[in-house]
Amino acid sequence: MPNPRVSDIVAAVHAAPAALGATRLVLVDGPAGAGKTTLANRIAVALGGAPSAGAGTFDPGRPLADDAPVQILHGDDMYEGWDGLPALDRVLVDQVLVPLAADRAGAFRMWDWSAGRRTHLIEVPSRPFLVVEGVGVASRAARAFASCNLYVDAPWELRLARGIARDGEAMRAEWERWHPGEDAHLAAEGARDAAHAVLDGAAPVPD
C-alpha cells in the first residue's frame, strides 16, 4: 500500500479534535533512522509552521516566536543518552503533555549528548499544533493526548546505514547496541498497532 500524502495527514489532523488542551498533538514514532524527523518537518510546514534543524540544535537565544502555530520536539532531546529511553515519559508526558492538558505551559531541559547532561530549557507553550518525533514518543501515556499517531518504519540495514552516514562510523557500535532495546520498547508500547497510519520510510511520501 502506498504511503499517505502529507496533505491527507494534515487534513486528518485538522479534522481530529484537540486532546491536549487547545493543542492538536501529532506523534511520529518508529525506530531510529526510519525517516521520522523528515516527515515531522514536512507535516509542520504543511500545518503552517517552520522546519526544525533537528535534535540538539535548540538555541535559547532564538526561541520560537510566541505566535508560531507549530512547535516540533525531538525525542533525542529528551532521552538521557543511549540508555535513556526509559526516561522519555518522565520528560514528554510529565513535563510537557500533562501541563499543556491543564492549560499550563510545558518545559524541559534538553539532553546534551556530548556533555552527558541536561542543559538548555526548552519551553513548550500552548500552540495550535505540537509535533513530537522520536523513538517511543507514541507511548501509551502520550497517545492519550494525541490527535494523530504515526509510525514510520524501514528495514534495519537501511536505518543503520542512515545512522552511520549521519553520526559517523565511530557510532556503529552504539547503533547496534541501541537496536534491540528500541525494538523491545516499541513492541511493549504497541505504537505500531495503535498508529492511525504506518508509513514506509524507504518509500516516497507524496505532498
C-alpha positions in Angstrom: 0.0 0.0 0.0 1.4 3.4 -0.9 2.2 6.0 1.8 -0.4 8.6 2.6 0.1 12.1 1.3 1.3 14.7 3.7 -1.8 16.8 2.7 -4.0 13.9 3.7 -2.2 13.6 7.1 -2.6 17.3 7.7 -6.3 17.2 6.7 -6.8 14.4 9.3 -5.0 16.4 12.0 -7.3 19.4 11.3 -10.4 17.1 11.4 -9.4 15.4 14.7 -10.4 17.0 18.0 -7.7 18.6 20.1 -6.9 16.3 23.1 -4.1 18.4 24.6 -6.0 21.4 25.9 -6.3 23.6 22.8 -3.4 21.9 21.0 -3.6 19.2 18.4 -0.7 16.8 19.1 0.9 14.8 16.3 3.2 11.9 17.4 5.7 10.5 14.9 7.1 7.3 16.2 9.2 4.4 14.8 12.7 3.1 15.0 15.8 5.2 14.6 16.8 6.1 11.1 13.3 5.4 9.6 12.7 9.0 8.5 10.7 10.4 11.4 12.4 13.8 11.5 12.0 14.4 7.8 8.3 13.6 8.0 7.7 15.7 11.1 9.3 18.7 9.4 7.1 18.2 6.3 4.0 18.0 8.5 4.9 21.0 10.5 5.4 23.1 7.3 2.1 21.9 5.9 0.5 23.0 9.1 1.8 26.5 8.7 5.0 26.2 10.8 8.7 26.0 10.1 11.0 23.0 9.9 13.4 22.2 12.7 17.1 21.9 12.2 17.0 18.7 14.2 17.7 17.4 17.7 20.4 19.2 19.6 20.0 22.5 17.7 17.8 24.4 20.0 19.2 27.9 20.5 18.0 29.5 23.8 18.9 32.9 22.3 16.5 32.4 19.5 13.4 30.7 20.8 10.3 30.0 18.7 8.1 33.1 18.2 5.2 33.3 20.6 2.7 33.3 17.7 4.3 30.4 15.8 1.4 27.9 15.1 3.6 24.8 15.3 6.3 23.6 17.6 8.5 20.5 16.9 10.0 18.5 19.7 12.6 15.7 19.3 12.8 12.6 21.4 16.6 12.8 21.1 16.4 16.0 23.2 14.5 14.1 25.9 16.3 10.8 26.3 19.2 10.6 28.6 21.8 9.3 26.2 21.9 5.8 24.5 20.4 4.2 27.6 17.8 6.9 28.0 14.6 5.5 26.5 13.1 4.7 30.0 13.3 8.5 30.8 11.2 9.5 27.9 7.7 9.5 29.5 9.1 11.3 32.6 10.0 14.2 30.3 7.5 14.1 27.4 4.4 13.2 29.4 5.1 14.6 32.9 6.9 17.8 31.9 5.2 18.7 28.6 1.9 17.0 27.9 0.3 16.9 31.4 0.9 20.7 31.9 -0.4 21.5 28.4 -3.5 19.4 29.1 -4.1 21.5 32.2 -3.7 24.8 30.2 -0.3 25.4 31.6 3.0 25.8 29.6 5.3 22.8 29.5 9.1 22.9 29.6 12.0 20.5 29.8 15.8 20.7 29.8 17.5 19.5 26.6 19.8 16.5 26.9 23.2 17.3 25.6 24.7 14.1 24.2 28.2 15.4 24.1 28.2 16.8 27.6 26.1 13.9 29.0 23.8 16.2 30.9 20.7 18.4 30.6 21.4 22.0 29.5 19.0 24.5 27.9 15.4 24.9 28.9 13.0 24.3 26.0 9.7 26.0 26.7 6.5 24.5 25.2 3.6 26.9 25.4 0.2 26.1 24.2 0.0 26.4 20.4 -2.5 25.2 17.7 -0.2 22.3 16.9 2.6 20.3 18.5 4.6 17.7 16.5 6.7 15.3 18.5 9.0 12.9 16.7 11.3 10.2 18.1 11.6 6.6 19.1 9.0 5.8 21.6 7.1 9.1 21.6 3.8 7.4 20.9 3.8 5.6 24.2 0.5 4.5 25.8 0.7 7.5 28.1 1.4 10.0 25.4 -1.2 8.6 23.0 -3.9 9.7 25.4 -3.2 13.3 24.4 -2.7 12.8 20.7 -4.9 13.8 17.8 -2.8 11.8 15.3 -0.3 8.9 15.8 2.0 8.0 13.0 4.5 5.2 12.8 7.4 5.2 10.3 9.4 2.0 9.7 12.2 0.9 7.4 14.5 -2.1 7.1 17.2 -2.3 9.8 20.0 -2.3 7.2 18.8 1.0 5.7 18.2 2.6 9.1 21.7 1.6 10.2 23.3 3.0 7.0 21.4 6.3 7.5 22.6 6.4 11.1 26.2 5.8 10.3 26.0 8.4 7.5 24.7 10.9 10.0 26.7 10.1 13.1 29.9 8.5 11.7 31.4 5.1 11.7 32.6 5.5 15.3 28.9 5.3 16.4 28.2 1.9 14.7 28.6 0.0 18.0 26.2 2.4 19.7 23.6 2.0 17.0 23.9 -1.8 17.1 23.6 -1.7 20.9 20.5 0.6 20.7 18.7 -1.6 18.2 17.5 -4.5 20.4 16.4 -2.1 23.2 14.3 0.1 20.9 12.7 -3.0 19.3 11.6 -4.2 22.8 10.4 -0.8 23.9 8.4 -0.1 20.7 6.8 -3.6 20.9 5.9 -3.1 24.6 4.2 0.2 24.0 2.3 -1.1 21.0 2.9 2.1 19.0 2.7 0.5 15.5 -0.6 -1.3 16.2 -2.1 1.9 17.6 -1.0 4.2 14.7 -3.5 6.0 12.6 -1.1 5.3 9.7 2.1 3.2 9.2 4.5 4.7 6.7 7.2 3.0 4.8 10.3 5.1 5.4 12.1 3.5 2.4 9.4 4.8 0.0 8.4 8.3 -1.1 5.8 10.2 0.9 3.9 12.4 -1.6 3.0 16.0 -0.8 
